[in-house]
Amino acid sequence: MEVIGLERRLAYLKRIVEEAPFDQTEVVLLTEDSSLTRFAHSTVHQHVAERNATLILRGIFNKRIVVLASNLFPPSSVENLFEKALLIAKIQPPHEEFLSLPGPKPIPEVKTYFEEMERLTPRKKVETLKKLFQKVKGKGLHASGSFSNGVVELFVLNSLGVEAYQKYSDLVFHLIVHDHDGSGYASFVSRNPSSLDIESLAQEATERVRRVPEITIEPGEYEAILEPYAVAELLSLLGYLGFHALAFQEKRSFFCNRLGERMVDERVTIYDDGSDLEGLPIPFDFEGVPKKKIVFFDSGVARGLTYDSLTAGKEGKESTGHALMAPNTEGPIPINLFMEGGESTLKEMVRSVRKGIYVTRFHYTNVVGPMRAVLTGMTRDGTFLIEEGEIKMPVKNLRFTESVLKLLSRVKSVSKERKLCSEGTVYNRRFITGVVAPALHVDGFYFSGVSQL
């Protein structure tokens, strides 16, 4: 799509809504200007950039819901979308539980865009990476990872009067520092590129490389310290599995028949908040509904669920502002997760462990049992043995198989410090989300195997 002014784009989308031959119509436009730099063994080996725009048309015709997408924008292409949508609607069964698209509501003003992102060129990124390479080279190490940044604009309009617009910037930096004995990880994500501190990021990753061969330990249940990277991974999957209304309505959520019950330790409070600037704020969802703060665990007690217009309509409720981009078969998954911090420092938590495992992050985590939130995955880039309150030898990567709910019932302490973590995106449409997580000290974590790699 050619670069045109904001008012012209809004007028273009309004015209589509007005001319659409449906009972109700929704139009979403997502534009992205994305840049990715990859580096390996302290050498930049790839720059890629993408500029794209995607139009998603959702039409409701006699309760039949049709979704079509295009990145072609001439009037003839839009008319073609209308024709295809009507043809599809005729052969589709009605969605009897659908009530209506949402109407307009006031959207809070939240700063999500920093113009400095527009000036972050590939040349400037390489200059930053040179400083990183020099720092790790001085310690006899190499750096690998990715440095991604972008600007996204989101428009949501519908035939009931919703008109929502927001511009986003984001930067995601993943770093692995390594030698032949081991590796250390650190990452950074922010909407403000000026807050990237490459020196401290390099220091964080470098401290996890111990320069001695890894030892092998027997699988089993250990006390464990989980860094925020590891905790964020677990929380993200909890949100996917059970914090949203679709999973609850389909009776596949661990919250089924347990709302109002204490399910995990009282130190655990987990919520979703799209306006909290400590995270990656997103003020409204992909239906143009302002996001509400939803608490899932309140001092260990199961409390709330996230809704979009479809799941809310089934229960006669209002959407909480958690619709994802249509077509969405996954449900209104929370994408601004937070866990409240505690009263301990990370050092204090380590000192309290007689024998245990220190985990920096997890890798290749998958679901084993959704109703009990059982996950399996591997530790990676900084796994250590803790003995008598001190981090000792690096440990060969371990496979874990554990229920996150059981894990959260065994929490001994929660760190004061929290970190914003994000996987970022490389292959999908750019829309970065994040989790703000503390470190956890848990009384028992089950490691089921040892990596042979």
C-alpha positions, 0 to 999 in steps of 0.5 A, a space after each residue: 500500500 502506498 504511503 498516504 496520510 492518516 486522514 486519507 487512510 481513515 476515509 478509505 476504510 470508512 468508505 469500505 465499511 459504508 459500501 460493504 453489502 453485509 448486516 455488520 462490517 468490520 475492517 482492520 488495517 495493519 501496516 508494518 515497517 519492519 527491520 531484522 538484523 541477524 548476527 552469528 559468531 560476532 559477525 553480522 550476516 543478514 539484514 532484511 526489511 519488510 514494508 507491508 499492509 494487510 486489510 482484514 474484512 469481516 462481514 456478518 450476513 444473516 449470522 454467517 461470519 466471513 473473514 477475508 484478507 488482502 494486501 491489494 487495495 485498488 477499488 476493484 480488489 475491494 469489490 472482489 473481496 465483497 463478492 467472495 465474502 458473499 459467496 462464502 457466506 451462502 455456503 456457511 452455516 449461521 453462527 447462532 451464538 453471535 450477537 453483534 460486533 461491539 459499539 464505540 467506547 472511549 479509548 484511553 490515550 497511551 504512549 506506544 510510539 517513539 519517533 526515534 525508532 524511525 531513525 534506527 537504520 541498519 548502519 546504526 544497528 551495526 555500530 551498536 553491534 560492533 560495540 557488543 562484539 568488542 566487549 565480548 571479544 575482550 572476554 574471549 567470547 562470541 555473540 549471536 542473536 537478532 536485533 529487530 525493530 519496527 513501526 506498526 499502525 493499527 486501524 479498526 473500524 466497524 459499521 456500528 461506529 467504532 473508529 480506533 487508531 494506534 501507532 506502535 514502535 518496538 525493538 526486540 534484541 535477543 543475545 546469546 554469548 558463547 564459547 566452546 564450553 557454554 552459553 549465556 542469554 539476555 534479551 531486551 524489548 521496549 517501545 522506546 529504542 533509546 532505552 537499549 543499554 547494550 553494555 548491560 545486556 552484554 554483561 548480563 549474558 556474559 555473566 552466565 558463561 562460566 568457562 568450565 565444562 558442564 556437569 551432568 546431574 540425575 533427573 528428579 525433583 529439585 528446588 529451583 530458581 527460575 529467572 524472569 525469562 523462564 517464568 514469562 514463558 510459563 505465564 504466556 502458556 498459562 494464558 494460552 491454555 486457560 485464562 480466556 473465555 473460549 477455553 472455559 466455555 469449551 471446558 478445556 480450561 484449568 479454571 473450569 469449576 474452580 473460579 473463586 477457589 485458591 488454586 496456587 500459592 498466596 504469593 501469586 497474583 497474575 493479571 493482564 493490563 494493556 495500559 501499564 507502561 511497564 509492559 508493552 501497552 496496547 490500549 484496545 483490541 482487534 475489535 476496537 474495544 478498550 482493554 480492561 485490566 483482568 486479574 486471573 490469580 488474586 493472591 492465589 485465588 482464581 478470579 477472572 477471564 478475558 473475553 472478546 465480543 463473541 465469547 462475551 455474547 455467549 454469556 450475556 457479558 461485555 467484551 473485556 477488550 481481548 479480541 485477537 486478529 480475525 479469523 481467530 480460532 484460539 480465543 481471546 488470549 491475554 497478551 499483556 500479562 503481568 505477575 506481581 513482584 514479591 519481597 526478595 532479591 534474586 541474591 537472597 533467593 539463591 542464598 536460601 537454597 541448600 541444593 537446587 537448580 538455577 534456570 535462566 530460560 526455557 526452550 522449545 516448550 510444549 503442552 502435554 496436558 492442558 487441563 492441569 497446565 502440564 508442559 515439557 521443554 528444555 533449559 537453555 543458555 545458563 543452567 547451574 547447580 546451586 549448593 549451600 546458597 551459591 551458584 556453582 557449576 554449569 549443568 547440562 541442559 535438562 528436560 522438564 515435565 511439570 504442571 505450572 499450576 503445581 509449580 505455582 503452588 510450591 512458590 517459596 519466594 518471589 523477587 522484587 525485580 521484574 523484567 519485560 520479556 518477549 519472544 518477538 516476531 520474525 515470520 508473522 505479521 509484526 505485532 509485538 507482545 510481552 510478559 512482565 515477570 519476576 524470578 521465582 523460588 520454587 520448592 520442587 521442580 521436576 526435571 525428567 531427563 538430560 540433554 545429550 547435545 
